[in-house]
Amino acid sequence: MTPNMGNIDRIVRVVVALLVAVLIVTNVLSGIWAWIAGILAVVFLATSAIGFCPLYLPFRIKTR
């Protein structure tokens, strides 16, 4: 797995994941939408941590 995410992309994903977490904790997001957003936030954090986004491969996107 060659990293295909740049620093700005990774930072934006972490910020979005933290924002989603705050919205869930403060009950702004609830129910099924909270679950969907929470799962997406976890995926954002995971891809940011490893620097690789598998969804970028078929489109040949590299932000690095």
Distance bins in CASP14 RR format, pairs under 12 A and 6 or more apart:
PFRMAT RR
TARGET T0000
AUTHOR 0000-0000-0000
RMODE 2
METHOD distances of the structure
MODEL  1
1 47 0 0 0 0 0 1 0 0 0 0 0
1 50 1 0 0 1 0 0 0 0 0 0 0
1 51 0 0 0 0 1 0 0 0 0 0 0
1 52 1 0 1 0 0 0 0 0 0 0 0
1 53 0 0 0 0 0 1 0 0 0 0 0
1 54 0 0 0 0 1 0 0 0 0 0 0
1 56 0 0 0 0 0 1 0 0 0 0 0
1 57 0 0 0 0 1 0 0 0 0 0 0
2 50 0 0 0 0 0 1 0 0 0 0 0
2 51 0 0 0 0 1 0 0 0 0 0 0
2 52 1 0 0 1 0 0 0 0 0 0 0
2 53 0 0 0 0 0 1 0 0 0 0 0
2 54 0 0 0 0 0 1 0 0 0 0 0
2 56 0 0 0 0 0 1 0 0 0 0 0
2 57 0 0 0 0 1 0 0 0 0 0 0
2 62 0 0 0 0 1 0 0 0 0 0 0
2 64 0 0 0 0 1 0 0 0 0 0 0
3 9 0 0 0 0 0 1 0 0 0 0 0
3 10 0 0 0 0 1 0 0 0 0 0 0
3 47 0 0 0 0 0 1 0 0 0 0 0
3 48 0 0 0 0 0 1 0 0 0 0 0
3 49 0 0 0 0 0 1 0 0 0 0 0
3 50 1 0 0 1 0 0 0 0 0 0 0
3 51 1 0 1 0 0 0 0 0 0 0 0
3 52 1 0 1 0 0 0 0 0 0 0 0
3 53 0 0 0 0 1 0 0 0 0 0 0
3 56 0 0 0 0 0 1 0 0 0 0 0
3 62 0 0 0 0 1 0 0 0 0 0 0
3 63 0 0 0 0 1 0 0 0 0 0 0
3 64 1 0 1 0 0 0 0 0 0 0 0
4 10 0 0 0 0 0 1 0 0 0 0 0
4 47 0 0 0 0 1 0 0 0 0 0 0
4 50 0 0 0 0 0 1 0 0 0 0 0
4 51 1 0 0 1 0 0 0 0 0 0 0
4 52 1 0 1 0 0 0 0 0 0 0 0
4 53 1 0 0 1 0 0 0 0 0 0 0
4 54 0 0 0 0 1 0 0 0 0 0 0
4 55 0 0 0 0 1 0 0 0 0 0 0
4 56 1 0 1 0 0 0 0 0 0 0 0
4 57 1 0 0 1 0 0 0 0 0 0 0
4 58 0 0 0 0 0 1 0 0 0 0 0
4 59 0 0 0 0 0 1 0 0 0 0 0
4 60 0 0 0 0 1 0 0 0 0 0 0
4 61 1 0 0 1 0 0 0 0 0 0 0
4 62 1 0 1 0 0 0 0 0 0 0 0
4 63 1 0 0 1 0 0 0 0 0 0 0
4 64 1 0 1 0 0 0 0 0 0 0 0
5 11 0 0 0 0 0 1 0 0 0 0 0
5 12 0 0 0 0 1 0 0 0 0 0 0
5 13 1 0 0 1 0 0 0 0 0 0 0
5 14 0 0 0 0 0 1 0 0 0 0 0
5 44 0 0 0 0 0 1 0 0 0 0 0
5 46 0 0 0 0 0 1 0 0 0 0 0
5 47 1 0 0 1 0 0 0 0 0 0 0
5 48 1 0 0 1 0 0 0 0 0 0 0
5 49 0 0 0 0 0 1 0 0 0 0 0
5 50 0 0 0 0 1 0 0 0 0 0 0
5 51 1 0 1 0 0 0 0 0 0 0 0
5 52 1 0 0 1 0 0 0 0 0 0 0
5 53 1 0 1 0 0 0 0 0 0 0 0
5 54 0 0 0 0 0 1 0 0 0 0 0
5 55 0 0 0 0 0 1 0 0 0 0 0
5 56 1 0 0 1 0 0 0 0 0 0 0
5 57 0 0 0 0 0 1 0 0 0 0 0
5 61 0 0 0 0 1 0 0 0 0 0 0
5 62 0 0 0 0 1 0 0 0 0 0 0
5 63 1 0 1 0 0 0 0 0 0 0 0
5 64 1 0 0 1 0 0 0 0 0 0 0
6 12 0 0 0 0 1 0 0 0 0 0 0
6 13 0 0 0 0 0 1 0 0 0 0 0
6 47 0 0 0 0 0 1 0 0 0 0 0
6 48 0 0 0 0 1 0 0 0 0 0 0
6 51 1 0 0 1 0 0 0 0 0 0 0
6 52 0 0 0 0 0 1 0 0 0 0 0
6 53 0 0 0 0 1 0 0 0 0 0 0
6 56 0 0 0 0 0 1 0 0 0 0 0
6 61 0 0 0 0 0 1 0 0 0 0 0
6 62 0 0 0 0 1 0 0 0 0 0 0
6 63 1 0 1 0 0 0 0 0 0 0 0
6 64 1 0 1 0 0 0 0 0 0 0 0
7 13 0 0 0 0 0 1 0 0 0 0 0
7 14 0 0 0 0 0 1 0 0 0 0 0
7 48 0 0 0 0 1 0 0 0 0 0 0
7 51 0 0 0 0 1 0 0 0 0 0 0
7 63 0 0 0 0 1 0 0 0 0 0 0
7 64 0 0 0 0 1 0 0 0 0 0 0
8 14 0 0 0 0 0 1 0 0 0 0 0
8 15 0 0 0 0 0 1 0 0 0 0 0
8 48 0 0 0 0 0 1 0 0 0 0 0
8 63 1 0 0 1 0 0 0 0 0 0 0
8 64 0 0 0 0 1 0 0 0 0 0 0
9 15 0 0 0 0 0 1 0 0 0 0 0
9 16 0 0 0 0 0 1 0 0 0 0 0
9 44 0 0 0 0 0 1 0 0 0 0 0
9 47 0 0 0 0 1 0 0 0 0 0 0
9 48 0 0 0 0 1 0 0 0 0 0 0
9 51 0 0 0 0 1 0 0 0 0 0 0
9 52 0 0 0 0 0 1 0 0 0 0 0
9 53 1 0 0 1 0 0 0 0 0 0 0
9 55 0 0 0 0 0 1 0 0 0 0 0
9 56 0 0 0 0 1 0 0 0 0 0 0
9 61 0 0 0 0 1 0 0 0 0 0 0
9 62 0 0 0 0 1 0 0 0 0 0 0
9 63 1 0 1 0 0 0 0 0 0 0 0
9 64 0 0 0 0 1 0 0 0 0 0 0
10 16 0 0 0 0 0 1 0 0 0 0 0
10 17 0 0 0 0 0 1 0 0 0 0 0
10 44 0 0 0 0 1 0 0 0 0 0 0
10 45 0 0 0 0 1 0 0 0 0 0 0
10 46 0 0 0 0 0 1 0 0 0 0 0
10 47 0 0 0 0 1 0 0 0 0 0 0
10 48 1 0 1 0 0 0 0 0 0 0 0
10 49 0 0 0 0 1 0 0 0 0 0 0
10 50 0 0 0 0 1 0 0 0 0 0 0
10 51 1 0 0 1 0 0 0 0 0 0 0
10 52 0 0 0 0 0 1 0 0 0 0 0
10 53 0 0 0 0 1 0 0 0 0 0 0
10 63 0 0 0 0 1 0 0 0 0 0 0
10 64 0 0 0 0 1 0 0 0 0 0 0
11 17 0 0 0 0 0 1 0 0 0 0 0
11 18 0 0 0 0 0 1 0 0 0 0 0
11 44 0 0 0 0 0 1 0 0 0 0 0
11 45 0 0 0 0 0 1 0 0 0 0 0
11 48 1 0 0 1 0 0 0 0 0 0 0
11 51 0 0 0 0 0 1 0 0 0 0 0
11 63 0 0 0 0 0 1 0 0 0 0 0
12 18 0 0 0 0 0 1 0 0 0 0 0
12 19 0 0 0 0 0 1 0 0 0 0 0
12 44 0 0 0 0 1 0 0 0 0 0 0
12 47 0 0 0 0 0 1 0 0 0 0 0
12 48 0 0 0 0 1 0 0 0 0 0 0
12 53 0 0 0 0 0 1 0 0 0 0 0
12 63 0 0 0 0 1 0 0 0 0 0 0
13 19 0 0 0 0 0 1 0 0 0 0 0
13 20 0 0 0 0 0 1 0 0 0 0 0
13 40 0 0 0 0 1 0 0 0 0 0 0
13 41 0 0 0 0 1 0 0 0 0 0 0
13 42 0 0 0 0 0 1 0 0 0 0 0
13 43 0 0 0 0 1 0 0 0 0 0 0
13 44 1 0 1 0 0 0 0 0 0 0 0
13 45 1 0 0 1 0 0 0 0 0 0 0
13 46 0 0 0 0 1 0 0 0 0 0 0
13 47 1 0 0 1 0 0 0 0 0 0 0
13 48 1 0 1 0 0 0 0 0 0 0 0
13 49 0 0 0 0 1 0 0 0 0 0 0
13 50 0 0 0 0 0 1 0 0 0 0 0
13 51 0 0 0 0 1 0 0 0 0 0 0
13 52 0 0 0 0 0 1 0 0 0 0 0
13 53 0 0 0 0 1 0 0 0 0 0 0
13 55 0 0 0 0 0 1 0 0 0 0 0
13 63 0 0 0 0 0 1 0 0 0 0 0
14 20 0 0 0 0 0 1 0 0 0 0 0
14 21 0 0 0 0 0 1 0 0 0 0 0
14 41 0 0 0 0 1 0 0 0 0 0 0
14 42 0 0 0 0 0 1 0 0 0 0 0
14 44 1 0 0 1 0 0 0 0 0 0 0
14 45 1 0 0 1 0 0 0 0 0 0 0
14 46 0 0 0 0 0 1 0 0 0 0 0
14 47 0 0 0 0 0 1 0 0 0 0 0
14 48 1 0 1 0 0 0 0 0 0 0 0
14 49 0 0 0 0 1 0 0 0 0 0 0
14 51 0 0 0 0 0 1 0 0 0 0 0
15 21 0 0 0 0 0 1 0 0 0 0 0
15 22 0 0 0 0 0 1 0 0 0 0 0
15 41 0 0 0 0 0 1 0 0 0 0 0
15 44 0 0 0 0 1 0 0 0 0 0 0
15 45 0 0 0 0 0 1 0 0 0 0 0
15 48 0 0 0 0 1 0 0 0 0 0 0
16 22 0 0 0 0 0 1 0 0 0 0 0
16 23 0 0 0 0 0 1 0 0 0 0 0
16 37 0 0 0 0 1 0 0 0 0 0 0
16 38 0 0 0 0 0 1 0 0 0 0 0
16 40 0 0 0 0 1 0 0 0 0 0 0
16 41 1 0 0 1 0 0 0 0 0 0 0
16 42 0 0 0 0 0 1 0 0 0 0 0
16 43 0 0 0 0 0 1 0 0 0 0 0
16 44 1 0 1 0 0 0 0 0 0 0 0
16 45 0 0 0 0 1 0 0 0 0 0 0
16 47 0 0 0 0 0 1 0 0 0 0 0
16 48 0 0 0 0 1 0 0 0 0 0 0
17 23 0 0 0 0 0 1 0 0 0 0 0
17 24 0 0 0 0 0 1 0 0 0 0 0
17 37 0 0 0 0 1 0 0 0 0 0 0
17 38 0 0 0 0 1 0 0 0 0 0 0
17 39 0 0 0 0 0 1 0 0 0 0 0
17 40 0 0 0 0 1 0 0 0 0 0 0
17 41 1 1 0 0 0 0 0 0 0 0 0
17 42 1 0 0 1 0 0 0 0 0 0 0
17 43 0 0 0 0 1 0 0 0 0 0 0
17 44 1 0 1 0 0 0 0 0 0 0 0
17 45 1 0 1 0 0 0 0 0 0 0 0
17 46 0 0 0 0 1 0 0 0 0 0 0
17 47 0 0 0 0 1 0 0 0 0 0 0
17 48 1 0 0 1 0 0 0 0 0 0 0
17 49 0 0 0 0 0 1 0 0 0 0 0
18 24 0 0 0 0 0 1 0 0 0 0 0
18 25 0 0 0 0 0 1 0 0 0 0 0
18 38 0 0 0 0 0 1 0 0 0 0 0
18 41 0 0 0 0 1 0 0 0 0 0 0
18 42 0 0 0 0 0 1 0 0 0 0 0
18 44 0 0 0 0 1 0 0 0 0 0 0
18 45 0 0 0 0 1 0 0 0 0 0 0
18 48 0 0 0 0 0 1 0 0 0 0 0
19 25 0 0 0 0 0 1 0 0 0 0 0
19 26 0 0 0 0 0 1 0 0 0 0 0
19 28 0 0 0 0 0 1 0 0 0 0 0
19 29 0 0 0 0 0 1 0 0 0 0 0
19 37 0 0 0 0 1 0 0 0 0 0 0
19 38 0 0 0 0 0 1 0 0 0 0 0
19 40 0 0 0 0 0 1 0 0 0 0 0
19 41 0 0 0 0 1 0 0 0 0 0 0
19 44 0 0 0 0 0 1 0 0 0 0 0
20 26 0 0 0 0 0 1 0 0 0 0 0
20 28 0 0 0 0 1 0 0 0 0 0 0
20 29 1 0 0 1 0 0 0 0 0 0 0
20 33 0 0 0 0 0 1 0 0 0 0 0
20 34 0 0 0 0 1 0 0 0 0 0 0
20 35 0 0 0 0 0 1 0 0 0 0 0
20 36 0 0 0 0 1 0 0 0 0 0 0
20 37 1 0 1 0 0 0 0 0 0 0 0
20 38 1 0 1 0 0 0 0 0 0 0 0
20 39 0 0 0 0 1 0 0 0 0 0 0
20 40 1 0 0 1 0 0 0 0 0 0 0
20 41 1 0 1 0 0 0 0 0 0 0 0
20 42 0 0 0 0 1 0 0 0 0 0 0
20 43 0 0 0 0 0 1 0 0 0 0 0
20 44 0 0 0 0 1 0 0 0 0 0 0
20 45 0 0 0 0 1 0 0 0 0 0 0
21 28 0 0 0 0 0 1 0 0 0 0 0
21 29 0 0 0 0 1 0 0 0 0 0 0
21 34 0 0 0 0 0 1 0 0 0 0 0
21 37 0 0 0 0 1 0 0 0 0 0 0
21 38 1 0 0 1 0 0 0 0 0 0 0
21 40 0 0 0 0 0 1 0 0 0 0 0
21 41 1 0 0 1 0 0 0 0 0 0 0
21 42 0 0 0 0 1 0 0 0 0 0 0
21 44 0 0 0 0 0 1 0 0 0 0 0
21 45 0 0 0 0 1 0 0 0 0 0 0
22 28 0 0 0 0 1 0 0 0 0 0 0
22 29 0 0 0 0 1 0 0 0 0 0 0
22 34 0 0 0 0 0 1 0 0 0 0 0
22 37 0 0 0 0 0 1 0 0 0 0 0
22 38 0 0 0 0 0 1 0 0 0 0 0
22 41 0 0 0 0 0 1 0 0 0 0 0
23 29 1 0 1 0 0 0 0 0 0 0 0
23 30 0 0 0 0 1 0 0 0 0 0 0
23 31 0 0 0 0 0 1 0 0 0 0 0
23 33 0 0 0 0 1 0 0 0 0 0 0
23 34 1 0 0 1 0 0 0 0 0 0 0
23 37 1 0 0 1 0 0 0 0 0 0 0
23 38 0 0 0 0 1 0 0 0 0 0 0
23 40 0 0 0 0 0 1 0 0 0 0 0
23 41 0 0 0 0 1 0 0 0 0 0 0
24 30 1 0 0 1 0 0 0 0 0 0 0
24 31 0 0 0 0 1 0 0 0 0 0 0
24 33 0 0 0 0 1 0 0 0 0 0 0
24 34 1 0 1 0 0 0 0 0 0 0 0
24 35 0 0 0 0 1 0 0 0 0 0 0
24 36 0 0 0 0 0 1 0 0 0 0 0
24 37 1 0 0 1 0 0 0 0 0 0 0
24 38 1 0 0 1 0 0 0 0 0 0 0
24 39 0 0 0 0 0 1 0 0 0 0 0
24 40 0 0 0 0 0 1 0 0 0 0 0
24 41 0 0 0 0 1 0 0 0 0 0 0
24 42 0 0 0 0 0 1 0 0 0 0 0
25 34 0 0 0 0 1 0 0 0 0 0 0
25 37 0 0 0 0 0 1 0 0 0 0 0
25 38 0 0 0 0 0 1 0 0 0 0 0
25 41 0 0 0 0 0 1 0 0 0 0 0
26 34 0 0 0 0 0 1 0 0 0 0 0
27 33 0 0 0 0 0 1 0 0 0 0 0
27 34 0 0 0 0 1 0 0 0 0 0 0
28 34 0 0 0 0 1 0 0 0 0 0 0
28 37 0 0 0 0 0 1 0 0 0 0 0
29 35 0 0 0 0 1 0 0 0 0 0 0
29 36 0 0 0 0 1 0 0 0 0 0 0
29 37 1 0 1 0 0 0 0 0 0 0 0
29 38 0 0 0 0 1 0 0 0 0 0 0
29 40 0 0 0 0 0 1 0 0 0 0 0
29 41 0 0 0 0 0 1 0 0 0 0 0
30 36 0 0 0 0 0 1 0 0 0 0 0
30 37 0 0 0 0 0 1 0 0 0 0 0
30 38 0 0 0 0 0 1 0 0 0 0 0
31 37 0 0 0 0 1 0 0 0 0 0 0
31 38 0 0 0 0 0 1 0 0 0 0 0
32 38 0 0 0 0 0 1 0 0 0 0 0
32 39 0 0 0 0 0 1 0 0 0 0 0
33 39 0 0 0 0 0 1 0 0 0 0 0
33 40 0 0 0 0 0 1 0 0 0 0 0
34 40 0 0 0 0 0 1 0 0 0 0 0
34 41 0 0 0 0 0 1 0 0 0 0 0
35 41 0 0 0 0 0 1 0 0 0 0 0
35 42 0 0 0 0 0 1 0 0 0 0 0
36 42 0 0 0 0 0 1 0 0 0 0 0
36 43 0 0 0 0 0 1 0 0 0 0 0
37 43 0 0 0 0 0 1 0 0 0 0 0
37 44 0 0 0 0 0 1 0 0 0 0 0
38 44 0 0 0 0 1 0 0 0 0 0 0
38 45 0 0 0 0 1 0 0 0 0 0 0
38 46 0 0 0 0 0 1 0 0 0 0 0
39 45 0 0 0 0 0 1 0 0 0 0 0
39 46 0 0 0 0 0 1 0 0 0 0 0
40 46 0 0 0 0 0 1 0 0 0 0 0
40 47 0 0 0 0 0 1 0 0 0 0 0
40 55 0 0 0 0 0 1 0 0 0 0 0
41 47 0 0 0 0 0 1 0 0 0 0 0
41 48 0 0 0 0 0 1 0 0 0 0 0
42 48 0 0 0 0 0 1 0 0 0 0 0
42 49 0 0 0 0 0 1 0 0 0 0 0
43 49 0 0 0 0 0 1 0 0 0 0 0
43 50 0 0 0 0 0 1 0 0 0 0 0
43 52 0 0 0 0 0 1 0 0 0 0 0
43 53 0 0 0 0 1 0 0 0 0 0 0
43 54 0 0 0 0 1 0 0 0 0 0 0
43 55 0 0 0 0 1 0 0 0 0 0 0
44 50 0 0 0 0 0 1 0 0 0 0 0
44 51 0 0 0 0 0 1 0 0 0 0 0
44 53 0 0 0 0 1 0 0 0 0 0 0
44 55 0 0 0 0 0 1 0 0 0 0 0
45 51 0 0 0 0 0 1 0 0 0 0 0
46 52 0 0 0 0 1 0 0 0 0 0 0
46 53 0 0 0 0 1 0 0 0 0 0 0
46 54 0 0 0 0 0 1 0 0 0 0 0
47 53 1 0 1 0 0 0 0 0 0 0 0
47 54 1 0 0 1 0 0 0 0 0 0 0
47 55 0 0 0 0 1 0 0 0 0 0 0
47 56 0 0 0 0 1 0 0 0 0 0 0
47 63 0 0 0 0 0 1 0 0 0 0 0
48 63 0 0 0 0 0 1 0 0 0 0 0
51 62 0 0 0 0 0 1 0 0 0 0 0
51 63 0 0 0 0 1 0 0 0 0 0 0
51 64 0 0 0 0 1 0 0 0 0 0 0
52 61 0 0 0 0 0 1 0 0 0 0 0
52 62 0 0 0 0 0 1 0 0 0 0 0
52 63 0 0 0 0 0 1 0 0 0 0 0
52 64 0 0 0 0 1 0 0 0 0 0 0
53 59 0 0 0 0 0 1 0 0 0 0 0
53 60 0 0 0 0 0 1 0 0 0 0 0
53 61 1 0 0 1 0 0 0 0 0 0 0
53 62 0 0 0 0 1 0 0 0 0 0 0
53 63 0 0 0 0 1 0 0 0 0 0 0
53 64 0 0 0 0 0 1 0 0 0 0 0
54 61 0 0 0 0 0 1 0 0 0 0 0
55 61 0 0 0 0 1 0 0 0 0 0 0
56 62 1 0 0 1 0 0 0 0 0 0 0
56 63 1 0 0 1 0 0 0 0 0 0 0
56 64 0 0 0 0 1 0 0 0 0 0 0
END
